[in-house]
Amino acid sequence: MIETSVVIPTYRRPDGVRRAVASVVAQQGASGFEIVVIDNDVDGSAASVVAALGASATVPIRYVHEKRPGISYARNTGVARATGRYLAFLDDDEEAGPGWLANLLTTLAQFGADAAVGPVLPRFPAEAGAIDPYRRRVYTRDARVPSGTSLLRWNIGNSLFVKARCFVGDQPFAPELGRTGGEDTVFLRQMTRRGCRMVWCAEAVVWETVPAERLAADYLLRRAFRGAQTTTFVCAAVRPREWRRAARLMATGAAQLAVYGPAALVLRALRRERGLPVTAKAVAGLGKLLWHPRLHLRMYR
């Protein structure tokens, strides 16, 4: 009997999805789970990879082809096709530790929660050399609170849900955010607004493989801008809307831009490496101001 469905959306990352699936197959202390790979490539490039993995796997692995482009469609299809009482999400650039699923399930039961999320730690390419504290901080997602602590906001790359209680409607993830990202942030905030309880599970660790191109300053600044856009946009996307919080965030963004903007320009002119964190704060301030959906950057293909 399938108790838990582990959904892995993927887009043209054959090596990544292979590692992600293998890490789930190797789970210890958990049983009665399936793996559902949602291939969002119109060409179905993950089909052969998943078939090869399924031929020798000790747990059921299902391949689902979702041709409509966008991470939201991939996630929504994963929810629809998952058969388990519990639904876990793992990204195709992540690898789960051996006790990942068991720890999430234990935390969910122990604290009577509807959802549990855990830390995502980075794995950087060897050719990148020494990684500075700013880049390491950007790619380390750790709430640094005890397991069982309630959270109102987080991300979905490492998560577990009671399916019947957390997912409402045919499209829990907004399709219009499928190319820009932020669909998970809006979903989680709306979920907690409905009264679902999301808690932290410090023991459920996954590792994200960070490619070299995502360490480039231009990418990091785009990421900072887009993340800040989402922070304010969520206030307008949830129901009832949170206009007061949106106003506070925009005021904070204006202050960030005013304080860090001039300093960023000076440090950039001097070509100082420490200018990147300062510039990122200025760019994030701008993102909090320019949050309207028509201005959203596309972060997904």
LOMARKE-463624 format. One record per residue (C-alpha): residue number from 1; x, y negated, z. Coordinates in Angstrom, 3 decimals. Last residue first. Layout:
# residues N
node pos->NUM, px->X, py->Y, pz->Z
...
END
This chain:
# residues 301
node pos->301, px->12.139, py->-27.830, pz->-18.691
node pos->300, px->12.239, py->-29.190, pz->-15.158
node pos->299, px->13.495, py->-32.480, pz->-13.661
node pos->298, px->11.294, py->-34.833, pz->-15.651
node pos->297, px->11.497, py->-38.267, pz->-14.049
node pos->296, px->8.255, py->-39.726, pz->-12.742
node pos->295, px->7.356, py->-43.238, pz->-13.926
node pos->294, px->3.848, py->-42.446, pz->-15.172
node pos->293, px->3.213, py->-40.639, pz->-11.885
node pos->292, px->3.620, py->-43.888, pz->-9.869
node pos->291, px->6.465, py->-43.736, pz->-7.354
node pos->290, px->8.497, py->-46.784, pz->-8.351
node pos->289, px->8.877, py->-48.192, pz->-4.827
node pos->288, px->10.044, py->-45.040, pz->-3.069
node pos->287, px->12.287, py->-44.360, pz->-6.068
node pos->286, px->13.961, py->-47.747, pz->-5.702
node pos->285, px->14.862, py->-46.924, pz->-2.122
node pos->284, px->16.190, py->-43.581, pz->-3.274
node pos->283, px->18.410, py->-45.396, pz->-5.779
node pos->282, px->19.812, py->-47.597, pz->-3.013
node pos->281, px->20.432, py->-44.591, pz->-0.777
node pos->280, px->22.057, py->-42.717, pz->-3.659
node pos->279, px->24.300, py->-45.701, pz->-4.375
node pos->278, px->25.576, py->-45.604, pz->-0.797
node pos->277, px->26.163, py->-41.853, pz->-0.967
node pos->276, px->28.010, py->-42.292, pz->-4.308
node pos->275, px->30.113, py->-45.300, pz->-3.294
node pos->274, px->32.412, py->-43.118, pz->-1.230
node pos->273, px->34.153, py->-42.255, pz->-4.490
node pos->272, px->35.322, py->-45.846, pz->-4.946
node pos->271, px->35.366, py->-47.044, pz->-8.530
node pos->270, px->35.882, py->-50.666, pz->-7.462
node pos->269, px->32.942, py->-51.717, pz->-9.626
node pos->268, px->30.933, py->-48.834, pz->-8.178
node pos->267, px->31.807, py->-49.900, pz->-4.645
node pos->266, px->30.636, py->-53.445, pz->-5.363
node pos->265, px->27.422, py->-52.340, pz->-7.064
node pos->264, px->26.638, py->-49.914, pz->-4.254
node pos->263, px->27.146, py->-52.619, pz->-1.626
node pos->262, px->24.704, py->-54.871, pz->-3.469
node pos->261, px->22.052, py->-52.111, pz->-3.644
node pos->260, px->22.509, py->-50.727, pz->-0.123
node pos->259, px->20.783, py->-53.428, pz->1.929
node pos->258, px->18.163, py->-54.764, pz->-0.505
node pos->257, px->17.407, py->-51.354, pz->-2.014
node pos->256, px->17.080, py->-49.737, pz->1.389
node pos->255, px->14.811, py->-52.566, pz->2.604
node pos->254, px->12.568, py->-52.199, pz->-0.452
node pos->253, px->12.409, py->-48.444, pz->0.103
node pos->252, px->11.458, py->-48.897, pz->3.758
node pos->251, px->8.639, py->-51.224, pz->2.715
node pos->250, px->7.560, py->-48.662, pz->0.114
node pos->249, px->7.600, py->-45.935, pz->2.760
node pos->248, px->5.533, py->-48.026, pz->5.145
node pos->247, px->2.978, py->-48.799, pz->2.408
node pos->246, px->2.737, py->-45.113, pz->1.500
node pos->245, px->2.184, py->-44.253, pz->5.164
node pos->244, px->-0.678, py->-46.725, pz->5.291
node pos->243, px->-2.085, py->-45.378, pz->2.017
node pos->242, px->-2.323, py->-41.783, pz->3.187
node pos->241, px->-4.995, py->-40.405, pz->0.856
node pos->240, px->-7.714, py->-38.097, pz->2.133
node pos->239, px->-6.884, py->-36.010, pz->0.214
node pos->238, px->-3.277, py->-35.665, pz->-0.887
node pos->237, px->-1.869, py->-37.175, pz->-4.082
node pos->236, px->-1.514, py->-40.814, pz->-2.997
node pos->235, px->0.634, py->-40.054, pz->0.055
node pos->234, px->2.491, py->-37.389, pz->-1.914
node pos->233, px->3.653, py->-40.094, pz->-4.319
node pos->232, px->5.710, py->-41.789, pz->-1.599
node pos->231, px->7.971, py->-38.827, pz->-0.861
node pos->230, px->7.780, py->-37.646, pz->-4.472
node pos->229, px->9.382, py->-40.846, pz->-5.757
node pos->228, px->12.113, py->-40.428, pz->-3.140
node pos->227, px->12.912, py->-36.974, pz->-4.465
node pos->226, px->13.000, py->-38.294, pz->-8.032
node pos->225, px->15.452, py->-41.075, pz->-7.189
node pos->224, px->17.749, py->-38.831, pz->-5.145
node pos->223, px->17.711, py->-36.150, pz->-7.856
node pos->222, px->18.490, py->-38.700, pz->-10.545
node pos->221, px->21.383, py->-39.917, pz->-8.393
node pos->220, px->22.674, py->-36.380, pz->-7.907
node pos->219, px->22.475, py->-35.710, pz->-11.640
node pos->218, px->24.463, py->-38.826, pz->-12.497
node pos->217, px->27.077, py->-38.061, pz->-9.824
node pos->216, px->27.786, py->-34.584, pz->-11.176
node pos->215, px->27.393, py->-31.742, pz->-8.678
node pos->214, px->24.429, py->-30.308, pz->-10.543
node pos->213, px->26.606, py->-29.687, pz->-13.577
node pos->212, px->28.808, py->-27.337, pz->-11.540
node pos->211, px->25.984, py->-24.907, pz->-10.854
node pos->210, px->24.627, py->-24.569, pz->-7.283
node pos->209, px->23.818, py->-20.980, pz->-6.320
node pos->208, px->21.271, py->-21.161, pz->-3.506
node pos->207, px->21.672, py->-18.924, pz->-0.463
node pos->206, px->18.724, py->-17.671, pz->1.587
node pos->205, px->18.370, py->-17.508, pz->5.366
node pos->204, px->15.334, py->-16.220, pz->7.247
node pos->203, px->16.742, py->-16.466, pz->10.807
node pos->202, px->15.809, py->-20.131, pz->11.332
node pos->201, px->12.119, py->-19.461, pz->10.732
node pos->200, px->10.237, py->-22.773, pz->10.880
node pos->199, px->6.480, py->-22.993, pz->11.162
node pos->198, px->3.561, py->-23.970, pz->8.923
node pos->197, px->0.088, py->-24.181, pz->10.456
node pos->196, px->-2.913, py->-24.483, pz->8.164
node pos->195, px->-5.297, py->-27.264, pz->9.223
node pos->194, px->-6.438, py->-28.586, pz->5.848
node pos->193, px->-3.811, py->-31.351, pz->6.124
node pos->192, px->-1.186, py->-28.605, pz->6.484
node pos->191, px->-2.181, py->-27.214, pz->3.098
node pos->190, px->-2.332, py->-30.647, pz->1.469
node pos->189, px->1.229, py->-31.313, pz->2.648
node pos->188, px->2.400, py->-27.933, pz->1.405
node pos->187, px->0.778, py->-28.375, pz->-2.010
node pos->186, px->2.085, py->-31.916, pz->-2.509
node pos->185, px->5.628, py->-30.854, pz->-1.626
node pos->184, px->5.376, py->-27.779, pz->-3.856
node pos->183, px->4.249, py->-29.764, pz->-6.887
node pos->182, px->7.070, py->-32.265, pz->-6.371
node pos->181, px->8.699, py->-31.351, pz->-9.661
node pos->180, px->8.686, py->-33.430, pz->-12.847
node pos->179, px->7.810, py->-30.806, pz->-15.455
node pos->178, px->5.064, py->-28.946, pz->-13.576
node pos->177, px->3.691, py->-32.012, pz->-11.830
node pos->176, px->0.631, py->-32.285, pz->-14.091
node pos->175, px->-0.112, py->-28.623, pz->-13.392
node pos->174, px->-0.842, py->-29.369, pz->-9.692
node pos->173, px->-0.022, py->-26.285, pz->-7.617
node pos->172, px->-3.064, py->-24.691, pz->-5.954
node pos->171, px->-4.580, py->-24.121, pz->-9.404
node pos->170, px->-7.397, py->-21.572, pz->-9.204
node pos->169, px->-8.748, py->-22.818, pz->-5.894
node pos->168, px->-7.355, py->-22.635, pz->-2.366
node pos->167, px->-4.121, py->-20.936, pz->-1.345
node pos->166, px->-3.116, py->-21.014, pz->2.317
node pos->165, px->-5.702, py->-18.913, pz->4.133
node pos->164, px->-6.123, py->-15.996, pz->1.735
node pos->163, px->-2.404, py->-15.778, pz->0.963
node pos->162, px->-0.972, py->-15.738, pz->4.458
node pos->161, px->2.205, py->-17.454, pz->3.338
node pos->160, px->5.974, py->-16.890, pz->3.222
node pos->159, px->8.672, py->-19.358, pz->2.158
node pos->158, px->12.170, py->-19.935, pz->0.833
node pos->157, px->11.927, py->-22.078, pz->-2.312
node pos->156, px->8.784, py->-23.798, pz->-1.029
node pos->155, px->9.868, py->-27.143, pz->0.316
node pos->154, px->9.176, py->-28.899, pz->3.626
node pos->153, px->6.522, py->-31.069, pz->5.224
node pos->152, px->4.255, py->-30.796, pz->8.283
node pos->151, px->6.486, py->-28.511, pz->10.328
node pos->150, px->5.654, py->-26.547, pz->13.493
node pos->149, px->8.579, py->-25.125, pz->15.479
node pos->148, px->8.328, py->-21.333, pz->15.632
node pos->147, px->12.050, py->-20.780, pz->15.094
node pos->146, px->14.095, py->-23.437, pz->16.852
node pos->145, px->15.009, py->-26.643, pz->14.961
node pos->144, px->17.876, py->-27.369, pz->12.572
node pos->143, px->15.496, py->-28.188, pz->9.685
node pos->142, px->18.035, py->-26.753, pz->7.241
node pos->141, px->18.164, py->-27.580, pz->3.558
node pos->140, px->21.823, py->-27.799, pz->2.574
node pos->139, px->22.225, py->-28.936, pz->-1.031
node pos->138, px->22.375, py->-32.675, pz->-0.373
node pos->137, px->24.517, py->-32.178, pz->2.738
node pos->136, px->27.223, py->-30.293, pz->0.816
node pos->135, px->27.220, py->-33.009, pz->-1.819
node pos->134, px->27.674, py->-35.707, pz->0.828
node pos->133, px->30.268, py->-33.784, pz->2.855
node pos->132, px->32.666, py->-33.403, pz->-0.108
node pos->131, px->33.099, py->-30.063, pz->-1.825
node pos->130, px->36.686, py->-28.871, pz->-2.285
node pos->129, px->37.221, py->-27.122, pz->-5.602
node pos->128, px->34.446, py->-27.147, pz->-8.203
node pos->127, px->36.049, py->-24.158, pz->-9.957
node pos->126, px->34.879, py->-21.873, pz->-7.161
node pos->125, px->31.249, py->-22.704, pz->-7.889
node pos->124, px->29.248, py->-23.797, pz->-4.832
node pos->123, px->27.001, py->-21.578, pz->-2.751
node pos->122, px->24.483, py->-23.683, pz->-0.877
node pos->121, px->22.304, py->-22.872, pz->2.151
node pos->120, px->18.507, py->-22.698, pz->2.094
node pos->119, px->16.879, py->-22.539, pz->5.511
node pos->118, px->13.475, py->-20.996, pz->6.268
node pos->117, px->9.748, py->-21.437, pz->5.802
node pos->116, px->6.772, py->-19.793, pz->7.521
node pos->115, px->3.083, py->-20.054, pz->6.688
node pos->114, px->-0.273, py->-19.404, pz->8.359
node pos->113, px->1.136, py->-19.226, pz->11.869
node pos->112, px->0.290, py->-17.002, pz->14.835
node pos->111, px->3.683, py->-17.641, pz->16.407
node pos->110, px->4.895, py->-14.064, pz->16.678
node pos->109, px->3.103, py->-12.895, pz->13.543
node pos->108, px->4.557, py->-15.500, pz->11.194
node pos->107, px->7.963, py->-15.235, pz->12.852
node pos->106, px->8.023, py->-11.453, pz->12.409
node pos->105, px->6.978, py->-11.705, pz->8.763
node pos->104, px->9.663, py->-14.301, pz->7.999
node pos->103, px->12.318, py->-12.256, pz->9.825
node pos->102, px->11.387, py->-9.060, pz->7.982
node pos->101, px->11.527, py->-10.885, pz->4.638
node pos->100, px->15.005, py->-12.327, pz->5.157
node pos->99, px->16.719, py->-9.452, pz->6.969
node pos->98, px->19.156, py->-8.609, pz->4.146
node pos->97, px->19.840, py->-12.273, pz->3.255
node pos->96, px->17.964, py->-13.617, pz->0.254
node pos->95, px->19.633, py->-14.795, pz->-2.924
node pos->94, px->18.576, py->-17.982, pz->-4.680
node pos->93, px->18.859, py->-19.345, pz->-8.228
node pos->92, px->15.665, py->-17.612, pz->-9.350
node pos->91, px->13.653, py->-19.182, pz->-6.534
node pos->90, px->12.039, py->-17.096, pz->-3.775
node pos->89, px->8.372, py->-17.378, pz->-2.832
node pos->88, px->6.592, py->-15.050, pz->-0.406
node pos->87, px->2.941, py->-14.023, pz->-0.482
node pos->86, px->1.220, py->-12.098, pz->2.304
node pos->85, px->-1.941, py->-10.034, pz->1.918
node pos->84, px->-0.327, py->-8.564, pz->-1.181
node pos->83, px->-1.725, py->-8.385, pz->-4.711
node pos->82, px->0.165, py->-11.270, pz->-6.317
node pos->81, px->-1.116, py->-11.978, pz->-9.840
node pos->80, px->-3.048, py->-15.165, pz->-9.067
node pos->79, px->-0.358, py->-16.593, pz->-6.781
node pos->78, px->2.345, py->-15.882, pz->-9.349
node pos->77, px->0.240, py->-17.433, pz->-12.087
node pos->76, px->-0.074, py->-20.588, pz->-10.004
node pos->75, px->3.692, py->-20.650, pz->-9.403
node pos->74, px->4.545, py->-20.296, pz->-13.096
node pos->73, px->1.931, py->-22.859, pz->-14.098
node pos->72, px->3.346, py->-25.304, pz->-11.552
node pos->71, px->6.925, py->-24.682, pz->-12.725
node pos->70, px->6.110, py->-25.984, pz->-16.183
node pos->69, px->5.652, py->-24.605, pz->-19.684
node pos->68, px->2.624, py->-22.426, pz->-20.519
node pos->67, px->4.071, py->-19.091, pz->-21.624
node pos->66, px->3.577, py->-17.212, pz->-18.355
node pos->65, px->4.944, py->-13.673, pz->-18.875
node pos->64, px->4.497, py->-11.383, pz->-15.876
node pos->63, px->7.007, py->-8.652, pz->-14.971
node pos->62, px->6.274, py->-6.354, pz->-12.049
node pos->61, px->8.815, py->-4.739, pz->-9.729
node pos->60, px->7.669, py->-1.974, pz->-7.361
node pos->59, px->10.282, py->-0.999, pz->-4.742
node pos->58, px->13.117, py->1.542, pz->-4.934
node pos->57, px->14.517, py->-0.017, pz->-8.078
node pos->56, px->16.198, py->2.025, pz->-10.834
node pos->55, px->14.030, py->1.330, pz->-13.873
node pos->54, px->12.693, py->-1.897, pz->-12.401
node pos->53, px->16.029, py->-3.665, pz->-12.706
node pos->52, px->16.370, py->-2.764, pz->-16.371
node pos->51, px->12.807, py->-3.872, pz->-17.088
node pos->50, px->13.393, py->-7.148, pz->-15.240
node pos->49, px->16.431, py->-7.985, pz->-17.363
node pos->48, px->14.693, py->-6.936, pz->-20.585
node pos->47, px->11.706, py->-9.177, pz->-19.887
node pos->46, px->13.674, py->-12.221, pz->-18.695
node pos->45, px->13.912, py->-13.836, pz->-22.148
node pos->44, px->10.150, py->-13.977, pz->-22.652
node pos->43, px->10.474, py->-16.362, pz->-25.606
node pos->42, px->8.040, py->-18.879, pz->-24.065
node pos->41, px->10.289, py->-18.938, pz->-20.988
node pos->40, px->8.222, py->-19.166, pz->-17.794
node pos->39, px->8.925, py->-15.567, pz->-16.712
node pos->38, px->7.045, py->-14.827, pz->-13.482
node pos->37, px->8.793, py->-11.996, pz->-11.621
node pos->36, px->6.561, py->-10.178, pz->-9.122
node pos->35, px->8.379, py->-8.115, pz->-6.496
node pos->34, px->6.402, py->-5.702, pz->-4.328
node pos->33, px->6.304, py->-5.092, pz->-0.601
node pos->32, px->5.235, py->-2.242, pz->1.656
node pos->31, px->8.383, py->-2.203, pz->3.747
node pos->30, px->10.534, py->-4.603, pz->5.753
node pos->29, px->13.393, py->-3.893, pz->8.167
node pos->28, px->16.111, py->-4.263, pz->5.536
node pos->27, px->15.781, py->-5.989, pz->2.165
node pos->26, px->17.976, py->-4.654, pz->-0.649
node pos->25, px->15.238, py->-4.904, pz->-3.308
node pos->24, px->14.909, py->-8.572, pz->-2.375
node pos->23, px->18.608, py->-9.280, pz->-2.941
node pos->22, px->18.519, py->-7.377, pz->-6.236
node pos->21, px->15.624, py->-9.525, pz->-7.444
node pos->20, px->17.490, py->-12.764, pz->-6.718
node pos->19, px->20.742, py->-11.507, pz->-8.243
node pos->18, px->19.047, py->-10.457, pz->-11.485
node pos->17, px->17.020, py->-13.679, pz->-11.510
node pos->16, px->20.238, py->-15.696, pz->-11.374
node pos->15, px->22.085, py->-13.678, pz->-13.999
node pos->14, px->19.199, py->-13.948, pz->-16.453
node pos->13, px->18.498, py->-17.623, pz->-15.777
node pos->12, px->16.318, py->-18.695, pz->-18.696
node pos->11, px->13.336, py->-19.805, pz->-16.633
node pos->10, px->12.280, py->-17.841, pz->-13.558
node pos->9, px->9.500, py->-17.732, pz->-10.982
node pos->8, px->10.150, py->-15.144, pz->-8.233
node pos->7, px->7.065, py->-14.012, pz->-6.293
node pos->6, px->7.533, py->-11.625, pz->-3.358
node pos->5, px->4.200, py->-9.885, pz->-2.764
node pos->4, px->3.599, py->-8.526, pz->0.730
node pos->3, px->1.350, py->-5.742, pz->2.091
node pos->2, px->1.330, py->-3.451, pz->-0.935
node pos->1, px->0.000, py->0.000, pz->0.000
END
